[in-house]
Amino acid sequence: MPSSSPASGGPPLPSPSPPVPVIFDLDGTLVDSEPHYYEAGRRVLAEYGVPGFSWREHTEFIGVGTRETLSTLRDRYGIDAPVDELLERKNRVYLELARTATEVFPQMRKLVELLHASGHPMAVASGSSRSAIAAVLGGTGLDTALTRWVSAEEVRHGKPAPDVYLAAAGMLAADPRECVALEDAAPGAEAARRAGMRCVAVPYVPESAGDPAFAGAGLLFPGGQQDFDARRTYDWIRSGSARRDTP
């Protein structure tokens, strides 16, 4: 016998919508690993005869995969070494730094805990290597809730191409159009858009909040992590605002 409204005896109540799948970028979104990536890059470039790599130059590549970053820098500075060699060296230095101390943004940890407790499927879609993702999630304890992740190593094209987000949605057996992505950088927000996902944008560099890639974000925190609010984001996801109007 179909259920009906207990108050009125009217038509059956609609079935509740399934929890929205949520896909997180890692570096600069969940954790403040950018200083480690900068230091690893600075050391490796210095080893190959490129001194003085600045934080300002590093910020050009926030949201871009490590391989793509190193390929660009190799060409820019005429480094006579294969990209794979540079990548292996940078990953080794980065892992040494990441294992010592990587900070999780407190409000991001709170959001992960809220979503996990409510049964939302979650995954990580990152431009980092699998070894780096595993080290950071394991070292911060986020791996207890975030058990599934996709690295740019596993897809053909890194962000801003949608490949890594589409792969993460596939891992969750979810329609990309039903997913929400959390991103800190313009290339990642563009990747989410191309994948057909709604985006919560938390710019790592607040000055980049006006980038056109963030214009289509469903929820934007222009001040970055300083402004980010886990409860507001959780309520936005749970309220249905994160769902597409079209099927």
ABEGO torsion letter per residue (X at the ends): XBBBBAAAGBBBBBBBBBBBBBBBBABGAABBAAAAAAAAAAAAAAAAGBBGBBAAAAAAABGBBAAAAAAAAAAAAGBBBBAAAAAAAAAAAAAAAAAABBBBBAAAAAAAAAAAAAGBBBBBBBABBAAAAAAAAAAAGAAAABABBBBAAABABBOABAAAAAAAAAAAGBBAAABBBBBABAAAAAAAAAAGBBBBBBBABAAAAABAAAAABABBBAAEAAABBAAAAAAAAAAGAABBABX
